Amino acid sequence: MFNSENKILQLLAVLEVCHGLAPGQITSRYLFIEKSMTWVKGREFCQSHFVDLAVLNTELEYFALLNATHTNKASFWLGLHRHANGWKWTDGDELSYRRWYNYNYEGQCASLEAMLEKNNKLLARLCDEEHMIVCQGPVSPQSLAVDSVSIDHVNLSWNVSAFMQTTSHYYSVMICSFICEMLFYPYNNDSHFMSIKISNLTAATEYSINVSAVVVRLDSVTGKNLILQDHPATLKVKTATPNNDQKIVYKIFNFLKLMILVPLLWFIYTFLKIEKCTEKLKDRSSEEPLVQEAVVELLPQKSGLEK
């Protein structure tokens, strides 16, 4: 552990509360750590507490981070470093745009110069310099595909970024129509592809589906799990309308479910009712000996008076 790490995480906890998040949960892709350290130490810190140093594969992500920067008087390490063939992000992707403030051939690690006024804020620096860091949180699916739709289920798929393929994580899926339900799907291999099936849906119904990537880390301050979650990818899908044959099968299936459910509920109700009656009988039987004992104690005194 690095010096002042507890203080840093306490600061994050304060920021979390100020933004109205649930305890132990941070919903953000980028997290600014206002503690100076070298590039290597910064990456170790991010990998230990979050996912990695910030990766900005596209200019859209680059400007999103600029807009999220809450200070304009600092330099922040990014997950960008020099290789023999050029600059690469820590997820293995090459730098695809040029936003260098002042390009040089000495620095091997890249920082974001938030203090600069113009939009070109990348700067190559010596890796052993100490600067603040930007950590990367989990990355939700960039696009969701509907593979198939039935009357009672839907199959979804998406590409898993190279960044997330090496990180233990799972996906939380919220599906809403009249009510909402939360489902969880673990990612347990190194595949670049994820496919899920959402079942028990209602025919001819429109659903709103949100899919978020979630990473769990141990919070060294509280000793509890810290839940890191990206903003969800969303889509709307409508289940199929059954044809005449399917409607008949669907009604028969629902009728059979009802036939199974009603006796089960009646059995539970009867069982609980019997249990309640048994408890009352036990209560009464526990009171009777006390009454009898009282009578036994009083009778001799009464008969003694009659003499």
C-alpha atoms as a printed R data frame, in Angstrom:
    type eleno elety resid chain resno       x       y       z
1   ATOM     1    CA   MET     A     1   0.000   0.000   0.000
2   ATOM     2    CA   PHE     A     2   1.165   3.518  -0.727
3   ATOM     3    CA   ASN     A     3   1.345   6.326   1.794
4   ATOM     4    CA   SER     A     4  -1.871   8.305   2.158
5   ATOM     5    CA   GLU     A     5  -3.955   5.689   0.282
6   ATOM     6    CA   ASN     A     6  -6.467   5.573   3.118
7   ATOM     7    CA   LYS     A     7  -6.794   9.342   2.942
8   ATOM     8    CA   ILE     A     8  -7.365   9.160  -0.825
9   ATOM     9    CA   LEU     A     9 -10.087   6.545  -0.492
10  ATOM    10    CA   GLN     A    10 -11.718   8.553   2.291
11  ATOM    11    CA   LEU     A    11 -11.814  11.509  -0.099
12  ATOM    12    CA   LEU     A    12 -13.487   9.306  -2.693
13  ATOM    13    CA   ALA     A    13 -16.042   8.248  -0.095
14  ATOM    14    CA   VAL     A    14 -16.808  11.938   0.577
15  ATOM    15    CA   LEU     A    15 -17.189  12.629  -3.151
16  ATOM    16    CA   GLU     A    16 -19.467   9.607  -3.381
17  ATOM    17    CA   VAL     A    17 -21.796  10.904  -0.670
18  ATOM    18    CA   CYS     A    18 -21.815  14.415  -2.134
19  ATOM    19    CA   HIS     A    19 -22.965  13.020  -5.481
20  ATOM    20    CA   GLY     A    20 -25.847  11.163  -3.855
21  ATOM    21    CA   LEU     A    21 -24.599   7.640  -4.597
22  ATOM    22    CA   ALA     A    22 -25.443   4.607  -2.495
23  ATOM    23    CA   PRO     A    23 -22.859   3.691   0.158
24  ATOM    24    CA   GLY     A    24 -20.143   1.509  -1.317
25  ATOM    25    CA   GLN     A    25 -21.069   2.345  -4.912
26  ATOM    26    CA   ILE     A    26 -19.350   4.618  -7.444
27  ATOM    27    CA   THR     A    27 -20.927   5.136 -10.862
28  ATOM    28    CA   SER     A    28 -18.281   6.655 -13.092
29  ATOM    29    CA   ARG     A    29 -15.834   5.614 -15.783
30  ATOM    30    CA   TYR     A    30 -13.025   7.998 -14.770
31  ATOM    31    CA   LEU     A    31 -11.872   8.811 -11.254
32  ATOM    32    CA   PHE     A    32  -9.385  11.580 -10.471
33  ATOM    33    CA   ILE     A    33  -6.905  10.844  -7.689
34  ATOM    34    CA   GLU     A    34  -5.318  13.998  -6.324
35  ATOM    35    CA   LYS     A    35  -2.187  12.334  -4.986
36  ATOM    36    CA   SER     A    36   1.161  12.634  -6.808
37  ATOM    37    CA   MET     A    37   3.008   9.434  -7.741
38  ATOM    38    CA   THR     A    38   5.078   7.991 -10.576
39  ATOM    39    CA   TRP     A    39   3.437   6.439 -13.628
40  ATOM    40    CA   VAL     A    40   4.210   2.868 -12.480
41  ATOM    41    CA   LYS     A    41   2.995   3.503  -8.924
42  ATOM    42    CA   GLY     A    42  -0.077   5.236 -10.302
43  ATOM    43    CA   ARG     A    43  -0.938   2.247 -12.449
44  ATOM    44    CA   GLU     A    44  -0.460  -0.127  -9.500
45  ATOM    45    CA   PHE     A    45  -2.791   2.043  -7.422
46  ATOM    46    CA   CYS     A    46  -5.492   2.085 -10.138
47  ATOM    47    CA   GLN     A    47  -5.258  -1.663 -10.728
48  ATOM    48    CA   SER     A    48  -5.511  -2.338  -7.004
49  ATOM    49    CA   HIS     A    49  -8.482  -0.069  -6.263
50  ATOM    50    CA   PHE     A    50 -10.251   0.341  -9.617
51  ATOM    51    CA   VAL     A    51  -9.355  -1.204 -13.006
52  ATOM    52    CA   ASP     A    52  -6.349   0.605 -14.538
53  ATOM    53    CA   LEU     A    53  -5.054   4.007 -15.557
54  ATOM    54    CA   ALA     A    54  -7.521   5.861 -17.788
55  ATOM    55    CA   VAL     A    55  -7.742   4.663 -21.397
56  ATOM    56    CA   LEU     A    56  -9.073   7.121 -24.006
57  ATOM    57    CA   ASN     A    57  -9.272   5.113 -27.228
58  ATOM    58    CA   THR     A    58 -11.275   7.724 -29.151
59  ATOM    59    CA   GLU     A    59 -11.357  11.500 -29.350
60  ATOM    60    CA   LEU     A    60 -14.917  11.325 -27.999
61  ATOM    61    CA   GLU     A    61 -13.569   9.718 -24.820
62  ATOM    62    CA   TYR     A    62 -10.702  12.218 -24.746
63  ATOM    63    CA   PHE     A    63 -13.067  15.197 -24.740
64  ATOM    64    CA   ALA     A    64 -15.425  13.469 -22.296
65  ATOM    65    CA   LEU     A    65 -12.533  13.278 -19.847
66  ATOM    66    CA   LEU     A    66 -11.608  16.909 -20.474
67  ATOM    67    CA   ASN     A    67 -15.172  17.937 -19.635
68  ATOM    68    CA   ALA     A    68 -15.052  15.843 -16.461
69  ATOM    69    CA   THR     A    69 -11.774  17.368 -15.254
70  ATOM    70    CA   HIS     A    70 -12.575  19.163 -11.997
71  ATOM    71    CA   THR     A    71  -9.289  21.050 -11.724
72  ATOM    72    CA   ASN     A    72  -7.365  23.113 -14.263
73  ATOM    73    CA   LYS     A    73  -4.146  23.414 -12.289
74  ATOM    74    CA   ALA     A    74  -2.698  19.908 -12.459
75  ATOM    75    CA   SER     A    75  -1.153  17.166 -14.591
76  ATOM    76    CA   PHE     A    76  -2.658  13.664 -14.551
77  ATOM    77    CA   TRP     A    77  -1.031  10.413 -15.672
78  ATOM    78    CA   LEU     A    78  -3.001   8.475 -18.292
79  ATOM    79    CA   GLY     A    79  -2.718   4.817 -19.297
80  ATOM    80    CA   LEU     A    80  -0.660   5.782 -22.348
81  ATOM    81    CA   HIS     A    81   3.003   4.857 -22.862
82  ATOM    82    CA   ARG     A    82   5.542   4.682 -25.677
83  ATOM    83    CA   HIS     A    83   6.385   1.455 -27.524
84  ATOM    84    CA   ALA     A    84   8.840   0.720 -30.305
85  ATOM    85    CA   ASN     A    85   6.159   1.367 -32.948
86  ATOM    86    CA   GLY     A    86   4.531   4.358 -31.278
87  ATOM    87    CA   TRP     A    87   2.152   5.094 -28.435
88  ATOM    88    CA   LYS     A    88  -0.213   2.499 -26.988
89  ATOM    89    CA   TRP     A    89  -2.861   2.445 -24.301
90  ATOM    90    CA   THR     A    90  -2.636  -0.079 -21.484
91  ATOM    91    CA   ASP     A    91  -5.394  -2.170 -23.124
92  ATOM    92    CA   GLY     A    92  -3.129  -2.700 -26.163
93  ATOM    93    CA   ASP     A    93  -4.818  -0.267 -28.581
94  ATOM    94    CA   GLU     A    94  -2.660   2.231 -30.431
95  ATOM    95    CA   LEU     A    95  -3.165   5.972 -30.044
96  ATOM    96    CA   SER     A    96  -5.432   6.888 -32.983
97  ATOM    97    CA   TYR     A    97  -5.455  10.684 -32.729
98  ATOM    98    CA   ARG     A    98  -2.972  13.515 -32.173
99  ATOM    99    CA   ARG     A    99  -3.709  15.833 -29.310
100 ATOM   100    CA   TRP     A   100  -0.124  16.529 -28.267
101 ATOM   101    CA   TYR     A   101   0.628  19.881 -26.696
102 ATOM   102    CA   ASN     A   102   4.348  19.607 -27.340
103 ATOM   103    CA   TYR     A   103   5.559  16.314 -28.808
104 ATOM   104    CA   ASN     A   104   9.000  15.128 -27.710
105 ATOM   105    CA   TYR     A   105  11.035  11.921 -27.977
106 ATOM   106    CA   GLU     A   106  12.319  11.790 -24.397
107 ATOM   107    CA   GLY     A   107   9.200  11.033 -22.400
108 ATOM   108    CA   GLN     A   108   7.990   7.452 -22.310
109 ATOM   109    CA   CYS     A   109   4.704   8.036 -20.439
110 ATOM   110    CA   ALA     A   110   1.869  10.446 -21.262
111 ATOM   111    CA   SER     A   111   0.008  12.896 -19.064
112 ATOM   112    CA   LEU     A   112  -3.075  15.059 -19.460
113 ATOM   113    CA   GLU     A   113  -2.162  18.709 -18.842
114 ATOM   114    CA   ALA     A   114  -5.398  20.061 -17.400
115 ATOM   115    CA   MET     A   115  -3.762  23.453 -16.810
116 ATOM   116    CA   LEU     A   116  -3.524  24.229 -20.542
117 ATOM   117    CA   GLU     A   117  -6.186  26.385 -22.127
118 ATOM   118    CA   LYS     A   118  -6.370  24.747 -25.577
119 ATOM   119    CA   ASN     A   119  -7.704  21.285 -26.366
120 ATOM   120    CA   ASN     A   120  -4.324  19.682 -27.179
121 ATOM   121    CA   LYS     A   121  -3.293  18.588 -23.684
122 ATOM   122    CA   LEU     A   122  -1.300  15.357 -24.100
123 ATOM   123    CA   LEU     A   123   2.343  15.595 -23.050
124 ATOM   124    CA   ALA     A   124   5.139  12.982 -23.108
125 ATOM   125    CA   ARG     A   125   6.949  12.934 -19.755
126 ATOM   126    CA   LEU     A   126   9.584  10.939 -17.919
127 ATOM   127    CA   CYS     A   127   7.831   8.045 -16.188
128 ATOM   128    CA   ASP     A   128   9.527   8.591 -12.824
129 ATOM   129    CA   GLU     A   129   8.067  12.098 -12.464
130 ATOM   130    CA   GLU     A   130   5.318  12.374  -9.869
131 ATOM   131    CA   HIS     A   131   1.899  13.602 -10.970
132 ATOM   132    CA   MET     A   132  -1.729  13.046 -10.067
133 ATOM   133    CA   ILE     A   133  -3.531  10.193 -11.825
134 ATOM   134    CA   VAL     A   134  -6.793   9.403 -13.581
135 ATOM   135    CA   CYS     A   135  -8.052   5.881 -12.872
136 ATOM   136    CA   GLN     A   136 -10.308   3.884 -15.134
137 ATOM   137    CA   GLY     A   137 -13.485   2.236 -13.922
138 ATOM   138    CA   PRO     A   138 -15.385  -0.559 -15.691
139 ATOM   139    CA   VAL     A   139 -16.611  -0.072 -19.262
140 ATOM   140    CA   SER     A   140 -20.182  -0.984 -20.183
141 ATOM   141    CA   PRO     A   141 -21.018  -2.452 -23.619
142 ATOM   142    CA   GLN     A   142 -20.613   0.167 -26.329
143 ATOM   143    CA   SER     A   143 -23.486  -1.317 -28.345
144 ATOM   144    CA   LEU     A   144 -26.099  -3.998 -27.682
145 ATOM   145    CA   ALA     A   145 -27.355  -6.336 -30.393
146 ATOM   146    CA   VAL     A   146 -30.709  -8.132 -30.357
147 ATOM   147    CA   ASP     A   147 -29.993 -11.592 -31.748
148 ATOM   148    CA   SER     A   148 -33.521 -12.993 -31.496
149 ATOM   149    CA   VAL     A   149 -36.904 -12.195 -29.996
150 ATOM   150    CA   SER     A   150 -39.586 -14.687 -28.977
151 ATOM   151    CA   ILE     A   151 -42.923 -14.392 -27.212
152 ATOM   152    CA   ASP     A   152 -41.326 -15.038 -23.812
153 ATOM   153    CA   HIS     A   153 -37.594 -14.350 -24.129
154 ATOM   154    CA   VAL     A   154 -34.975 -12.227 -25.861
155 ATOM   155    CA   ASN     A   155 -31.329 -12.964 -26.712
156 ATOM   156    CA   LEU     A   156 -28.793 -10.115 -26.475
157 ATOM   157    CA   SER     A   157 -25.093  -9.929 -27.286
158 ATOM   158    CA   TRP     A   158 -22.257  -7.406 -27.257
159 ATOM   159    CA   ASN     A   159 -18.515  -7.144 -27.763
160 ATOM   160    CA   VAL     A   160 -16.369  -7.061 -24.635
161 ATOM   161    CA   SER     A   161 -13.579  -4.503 -24.942
162 ATOM   162    CA   ALA     A   162  -9.978  -5.669 -24.645
163 ATOM   163    CA   PHE     A   163  -9.809  -3.496 -21.565
164 ATOM   164    CA   MET     A   164 -12.461  -5.606 -19.772
165 ATOM   165    CA   GLN     A   165 -11.353  -9.031 -21.021
166 ATOM   166    CA   THR     A   166  -8.536  -9.138 -18.479
167 ATOM   167    CA   THR     A   167 -10.651  -7.818 -15.593
168 ATOM   168    CA   SER     A   168 -12.897  -9.920 -13.355
169 ATOM   169    CA   HIS     A   169 -16.363  -8.397 -13.641
170 ATOM   170    CA   TYR     A   170 -20.063  -9.070 -14.160
171 ATOM   171    CA   TYR     A   171 -22.977  -7.342 -15.874
172 ATOM   172    CA   SER     A   172 -26.075  -6.039 -14.133
173 ATOM   173    CA   VAL     A   173 -29.119  -6.054 -16.399
174 ATOM   174    CA   MET     A   174 -32.214  -4.079 -15.464
175 ATOM   175    CA   ILE     A   175 -35.295  -4.939 -17.512
176 ATOM   176    CA   CYS     A   176 -38.441  -2.834 -17.119
177 ATOM   177    CA   SER     A   177 -42.002  -2.918 -18.432
178 ATOM   178    CA   PHE     A   178 -44.688  -2.269 -15.815
179 ATOM   179    CA   ILE     A   179 -42.195  -3.260 -13.123
180 ATOM   180    CA   CYS     A   180 -38.407  -3.572 -13.114
181 ATOM   181    CA   GLU     A   181 -36.255  -6.601 -12.421
182 ATOM   182    CA   MET     A   182 -32.487  -6.750 -11.846
183 ATOM   183    CA   LEU     A   183 -30.516  -9.696 -13.264
184 ATOM   184    CA   PHE     A   184 -26.800 -10.535 -12.993
185 ATOM   185    CA   TYR     A   185 -24.596 -12.270 -15.568
186 ATOM   186    CA   PRO     A   186 -20.944 -13.089 -14.728
187 ATOM   187    CA   TYR     A   187 -18.142 -12.761 -17.245
188 ATOM   188    CA   ASN     A   188 -16.014 -15.827 -16.636
189 ATOM   189    CA   ASN     A   189 -13.757 -16.228 -19.659
190 ATOM   190    CA   ASP     A   190 -11.405 -14.248 -21.869
191 ATOM   191    CA   SER     A   191 -13.802 -14.044 -24.812
192 ATOM   192    CA   HIS     A   192 -14.360 -10.784 -26.669
193 ATOM   193    CA   PHE     A   193 -18.043 -11.706 -27.027
194 ATOM   194    CA   MET     A   194 -20.856 -11.891 -24.451
195 ATOM   195    CA   SER     A   195 -24.300 -13.410 -25.050
196 ATOM   196    CA   ILE     A   196 -27.242 -13.657 -22.637
197 ATOM   197    CA   LYS     A   197 -30.822 -14.906 -22.667
198 ATOM   198    CA   ILE     A   198 -33.525 -13.071 -20.723
199 ATOM   199    CA   SER     A   199 -36.487 -15.377 -20.088
200 ATOM   200    CA   ASN     A   200 -39.941 -15.343 -18.481
201 ATOM   201    CA   LEU     A   201 -41.116 -12.307 -20.428
202 ATOM   202    CA   THR     A   202 -44.660 -11.402 -21.440
203 ATOM   203    CA   ALA     A   203 -45.716 -11.651 -25.076
204 ATOM   204    CA   ALA     A   204 -46.271  -8.478 -27.136
205 ATOM   205    CA   THR     A   205 -44.736  -6.254 -24.450
206 ATOM   206    CA   GLU     A   206 -42.149  -3.496 -24.854
207 ATOM   207    CA   TYR     A   207 -39.204  -3.661 -22.468
208 ATOM   208    CA   SER     A   208 -36.492  -1.153 -21.612
209 ATOM   209    CA   ILE     A   209 -33.149  -2.869 -20.942
210 ATOM   210    CA   ASN     A   210 -30.088  -1.321 -19.239
211 ATOM   211    CA   VAL     A   211 -26.765  -3.196 -19.169
212 ATOM   212    CA   SER     A   212 -23.907  -2.042 -16.904
213 ATOM   213    CA   ALA     A   213 -20.426  -3.455 -16.334
214 ATOM   214    CA   VAL     A   214 -19.647  -3.904 -12.625
215 ATOM   215    CA   VAL     A   215 -16.316  -4.464 -10.854
216 ATOM   216    CA   VAL     A   216 -16.027  -5.196  -7.120
217 ATOM   217    CA   ARG     A   217 -12.977  -4.077  -5.141
218 ATOM   218    CA   LEU     A   218 -12.187  -4.253  -1.427
219 ATOM   219    CA   ASP     A   219 -12.288  -0.835   0.234
220 ATOM   220    CA   SER     A   220  -9.253  -0.650   2.537
221 ATOM   221    CA   VAL     A   221 -10.906   2.119   4.566
222 ATOM   222    CA   THR     A   222 -14.146   0.348   5.520
223 ATOM   223    CA   GLY     A   223 -13.079  -3.260   4.856
224 ATOM   224    CA   LYS     A   224 -16.245  -3.668   2.776
225 ATOM   225    CA   ASN     A   225 -16.714  -4.226  -0.941
226 ATOM   226    CA   LEU     A   226 -16.627  -1.164  -3.174
227 ATOM   227    CA   ILE     A   227 -18.918  -1.508  -6.196
228 ATOM   228    CA   LEU     A   228 -17.667   0.244  -9.348
229 ATOM   229    CA   GLN     A   229 -20.246   0.608 -12.087
230 ATOM   230    CA   ASP     A   230 -20.238   2.332 -15.456
231 ATOM   231    CA   HIS     A   231 -23.237   4.202 -16.843
232 ATOM   232    CA   PRO     A   232 -25.465   1.650 -18.611
233 ATOM   233    CA   ALA     A   233 -25.948   0.933 -22.273
234 ATOM   234    CA   THR     A   234 -29.679   0.991 -23.079
235 ATOM   235    CA   LEU     A   235 -32.107  -0.322 -25.662
236 ATOM   236    CA   LYS     A   236 -35.800  -1.025 -26.127
237 ATOM   237    CA   VAL     A   237 -37.174  -4.308 -27.431
238 ATOM   238    CA   LYS     A   238 -40.675  -5.710 -27.880
239 ATOM   239    CA   THR     A   239 -41.436  -9.394 -27.460
240 ATOM   240    CA   ALA     A   240 -43.192 -11.195 -30.316
241 ATOM   241    CA   THR     A   241 -46.964 -11.419 -30.657
242 ATOM   242    CA   PRO     A   242 -48.083 -15.069 -30.590
243 ATOM   243    CA   ASN     A   243 -49.927 -16.525 -33.593
244 ATOM   244    CA   ASN     A   244 -53.147 -18.507 -33.151
245 ATOM   245    CA   ASP     A   245 -51.386 -21.809 -32.417
246 ATOM   246    CA   GLN     A   246 -48.961 -20.121 -30.033
247 ATOM   247    CA   LYS     A   247 -51.841 -18.355 -28.295
248 ATOM   248    CA   ILE     A   248 -53.491 -21.702 -27.596
249 ATOM   249    CA   VAL     A   249 -50.229 -23.183 -26.298
250 ATOM   250    CA   TYR     A   250 -49.571 -20.018 -24.309
251 ATOM   251    CA   LYS     A   251 -53.009 -20.149 -22.665
252 ATOM   252    CA   ILE     A   252 -52.642 -23.861 -21.888
253 ATOM   253    CA   PHE     A   253 -49.204 -23.209 -20.392
254 ATOM   254    CA   ASN     A   254 -50.519 -20.366 -18.216
255 ATOM   255    CA   PHE     A   255 -53.488 -22.535 -17.180
256 ATOM   256    CA   LEU     A   256 -51.160 -25.367 -16.147
257 ATOM   257    CA   LYS     A   257 -49.017 -22.930 -14.176
258 ATOM   258    CA   LEU     A   258 -52.162 -21.707 -12.428
259 ATOM   259    CA   MET     A   259 -53.279 -25.270 -11.695
260 ATOM   260    CA   ILE     A   260 -49.911 -25.957 -10.077
261 ATOM   261    CA   LEU     A   261 -49.728 -22.653  -8.242
262 ATOM   262    CA   VAL     A   262 -53.206 -22.653  -6.657
263 ATOM   263    CA   PRO     A   263 -52.849 -26.005  -4.789
264 ATOM   264    CA   LEU     A   264 -49.385 -24.951  -3.652
265 ATOM   265    CA   LEU     A   265 -50.677 -21.677  -2.235
266 ATOM   266    CA   TRP     A   266 -53.615 -23.504  -0.594
267 ATOM   267    CA   PHE     A   267 -51.210 -25.986   0.996
268 ATOM   268    CA   ILE     A   268 -49.039 -23.156   2.358
269 ATOM   269    CA   TYR     A   269 -52.111 -21.346   3.690
270 ATOM   270    CA   THR     A   270 -53.444 -24.517   5.379
271 ATOM   271    CA   PHE     A   271 -50.041 -25.335   6.833
272 ATOM   272    CA   LEU     A   272 -49.656 -21.863   8.316
273 ATOM   273    CA   LYS     A   273 -53.193 -21.978   9.690
274 ATOM   274    CA   ILE     A   274 -52.541 -25.343  11.388
275 ATOM   275    CA   GLU     A   275 -49.277 -24.020  12.808
276 ATOM   276    CA   LYS     A   276 -51.070 -21.018  14.241
277 ATOM   277    CA   CYS     A   277 -53.777 -23.207  15.833
278 ATOM   278    CA   THR     A   278 -51.136 -25.530  17.274
279 ATOM   279    CA   GLU     A   279 -49.351 -22.578  18.865
280 ATOM   280    CA   LYS     A   280 -52.624 -21.442  20.481
281 ATOM   281    CA   LEU     A   281 -53.263 -24.930  21.872
282 ATOM   282    CA   LYS     A   282 -49.749 -25.036  23.274
283 ATOM   283    CA   ASP     A   283 -50.294 -21.676  24.929
284 ATOM   284    CA   ARG     A   284 -53.535 -22.878  26.518
285 ATOM   285    CA   SER     A   285 -52.059 -26.181  27.681
286 ATOM   286    CA   SER     A   286 -49.177 -24.334  29.298
287 ATOM   287    CA   GLU     A   287 -51.681 -22.236  31.289
288 ATOM   288    CA   GLU     A   288 -53.868 -25.136  32.589
289 ATOM   289    CA   PRO     A   289 -51.345 -26.666  35.027
290 ATOM   290    CA   LEU     A   290 -51.008 -23.296  36.681
291 ATOM   291    CA   VAL     A   291 -54.766 -23.161  37.279
292 ATOM   292    CA   GLN     A   292 -54.830 -26.718  38.638
293 ATOM   293    CA   GLU     A   293 -51.944 -26.012  40.984
294 ATOM   294    CA   ALA     A   294 -53.772 -22.985  42.349
295 ATOM   295    CA   VAL     A   295 -56.871 -25.075  43.026
296 ATOM   296    CA   VAL     A   296 -54.833 -27.783  44.771
297 ATOM   297    CA   GLU     A   297 -53.264 -25.223  47.028
298 ATOM   298    CA   LEU     A   298 -56.581 -23.603  47.988
299 ATOM   299    CA   LEU     A   299 -58.744 -26.674  48.582
300 ATOM   300    CA   PRO     A   300 -57.019 -27.879  51.768
301 ATOM   301    CA   GLN     A   301 -57.411 -24.433  53.307
302 ATOM   302    CA   LYS     A   302 -61.111 -24.415  52.439
303 ATOM   303    CA   SER     A   303 -61.753 -27.882  53.882
304 ATOM   304    CA   GLY     A   304 -59.867 -26.928  57.012
305 ATOM   305    CA   LEU     A   305 -62.253 -24.003  57.649
306 ATOM   306    CA   GLU     A   306 -65.309 -26.274  57.332
307 ATOM   307    CA   LYS     A   307 -64.031 -28.405  60.221
